[in-house]
Each structure stands twice: as C-alpha cells, then as structure tokens.
C-alpha cells in the first residue's frame, strides 16, 4: 500500500544554461511596404506579433471610390490611440462613397494604370480633417504604431498612411510634491512629452527657445528634447550635449535618471554633476542663464546641464522672496549644511573619547537613556545613547 501512494519526481538537471547567442531579428525594418494587402498583413503580423498580443487591433474595411470597392486594413494599438477619433473621423469617412469627379474639379486618377490616386484622395479629401502622412518602410510604420498613430494599408498601394490618433495614458498637471514652495508657481512636470515642452514655453515666450529632438535607444527610440535659447546658450555647450546624446549606445531608455548616468563625466563621484528638477519655472530660470535642459519622454523630471554646487542648495523659492530675506536664508543655509554633516561625528567623538567635556548632569541623563534604548549596542550614528 505504501508503494501505491509514493511518488518519485523525475530527476532534473540542477540549474539552467544561458545561451551565448544573442537574439537577431529575422525581419529587417527597412523592408518597404508591399502593394498586396495580404502580404502587408502577414509582414505586419510577424513584426508586431498581432497573432499573440491582444492589444493590437486590425480592422478590415472597404473604401468605395466611384462605386468601386478597394480593400483596406486599419491597424492601431488599443490604449495608445483615441478610439473615438478612429470610429468617427477615420472609419466613418473611409466607408462613405467618394466620387472625386463630382467633388473635385480635376479627375483624381492615376492615368498610368487607371487606378485612384490615393496619395491625393486620402489626405486631401477623404481624411482632410485628420493629420495624414505617407510612409514606405516598415520601420516608420512600427514607430508610428508605437507612438499611438493608426496605420492604413490599401490593396494595390505601395505606401501606408499614418493617421494621427494619439491618446497616450497619463495624468494631468499637478502641484510639485518634492520641490514645494510657499511662493511662486507650484506646477510640476508630468510624463507627457508635449505637455512638458508647453509648460516651459508658457514661462519663456521667446521665439529663440528651441526644442531639438534626439532619439535615444536603438529599440525604445525614446524622444529627448534638447532645450535651449539660441541667442543665450553657448554653441560649444550645445554641440557637446548633442555629441553625448548621440553617442549613447543602449537598447531601452526609460527615464531621465538613466540618461543622467549615461552622459555625466564622473559616474562614481558623490556629488551630482547634473541638476534634476520637477519644476518648469526652475528650468526656465536656468535656460535664461544659458544652461541647457534635457526633456525625456515619459519622465516627470527634467535634467539641467551644467550644474554647480550652489544650484543644489538654492531652491526656486529664493527667486520669489525679497532680497534681504533670500540673502539671509542663503547665508544660514551653507553653515547649516556643514553643521548637519559634522555635528553627529563631533558628538560621537566627544561621547566615546572625551567624556570629560560633557557636563555631569548631561552625562547621567545620557547613561539613563542608553539603558532603556533597544539599540544600545548599535553604532552611535543611529543611537546617540551608546556613548557610555
């Protein structure tokens, strides 16, 4: 009976082996869009794994031009695109019977093969209310899809139409939670790239304010905006920041904290070399001084370069307080930092090696406290009572 209920699991090799071979994609993103809709659908399925993932939507529709139907395929990511715009302004317009001979003064047809000139009909007539552009490679198609755009393929056309339907999830502009201030603006950056640029543009109403986009990450293609005022910033500084951003070799960039480590001079130095802030007014004030700001798509913090020590001890609130008060705060702030750094070590050294400098009543009070402390044997940095 014991043998009946006994179970011996099969022996497995301990551990696992990691293959040394790196992943190499079988398809190149330089492949051009095909004329056949069936072939385009197959290639797109292989690229974005539409047969496995559940957030990719493929809608087959029919476009009627002069009572002749043309098969089309609309592709978008559910959650990244605005479904209301797709339903009301894309699909509904495409399904209506379009007669270019009646609606346009010229005969909109390709005279070579007697087929409709979709390059003119789609962006200028059928989807005139939407922002539409043409692409001819799958690399551009995939980048547009991952940005929240919708892609339209038409049977017999060797280009794809990118429709602007972005609606990325995100939060609205809120108050600064880390760098709070009693006076001045309290707005903070969010994860939306265009909202962050607009917040800076709201403070600096200057036509010379430039947001230059540089993509970082071979796979993520994260947008980074090099922000500066062209009439104030040093040209050599701008070129140096561009060189460092273009020289980054990384697959995925997720946040400005990663970028900060990749472009700084000395990685192992204790004090930071790049200023990180969540306040648009602080970024604006540094841009006016000739600094350069770096905005990373998806990050609620902006980097400011170059940064010096005084930038880290001067909050933005100093600019909104009367000069005598701000000067007084700055005078006391540096000694306070020095005291906070050296006072614990001074206290421990006196308690451990120079007890004669402590008053007798204070010494007995410390002794009584140390007996009740659960951290009596821990280093004095955490419990000042272990000095006896």
HELIX and SHEET records of a PDB file:
HELIX    1   1 UNK A    2  UNK A    5  1                                   4    
HELIX    2   2 UNK A   37  UNK A   48  1                                  12    
HELIX    3   3 UNK A   83  UNK A   85  1                                   3    
HELIX    4   4 UNK A   86  UNK A   91  3                                   6    
HELIX    5   5 UNK A   92  UNK A   95  1                                   4    
HELIX    6   6 UNK A  100  UNK A  103  1                                   4    
HELIX    7   7 UNK A  118  UNK A  121  1                                   4    
HELIX    8   8 UNK A  122  UNK A  126  3                                   5    
HELIX    9   9 UNK A  138  UNK A  146  1                                   9    
HELIX   10  10 UNK A  193  UNK A  203  1                                  11    
HELIX   11  11 UNK A  235  UNK A  246  1                                  12    
HELIX   12  12 UNK A  256  UNK A  263  1                                   8    
HELIX   13  13 UNK A  280  UNK A  288  1                                   9    
HELIX   14  14 UNK A  309  UNK A  312  5                                   4    
HELIX   15  15 UNK A  316  UNK A  320  5                                   5    
HELIX   16  16 UNK A  323  UNK A  353  1                                  31    
HELIX   17  17 UNK A  355  UNK A  357  5                                   3    
HELIX   18  18 UNK A  360  UNK A  372  1                                  13    
HELIX   19  19 UNK A  384  UNK A  387  5                                   4    
SHEET    1   A 5 UNK A  56  UNK A  65  0                                        
SHEET    2   A 5 UNK A  68  UNK A  77 -1                                        
SHEET    3   A 5 UNK A 150  UNK A 154 -1                                        
SHEET    4   A 5 UNK A 160  UNK A 163 -1                                        
SHEET    5   A 5 UNK A 132  UNK A 135 -1                                        
SHEET    1   B 5 UNK A 209  UNK A 216  0                                        
SHEET    2   B 5 UNK A 222  UNK A 229 -1                                        
SHEET    3   B 5 UNK A 292  UNK A 296 -1                                        
SHEET    4   B 5 UNK A 302  UNK A 305 -1                                        
SHEET    5   B 5 UNK A 275  UNK A 277 -1                                        
END                                                                             
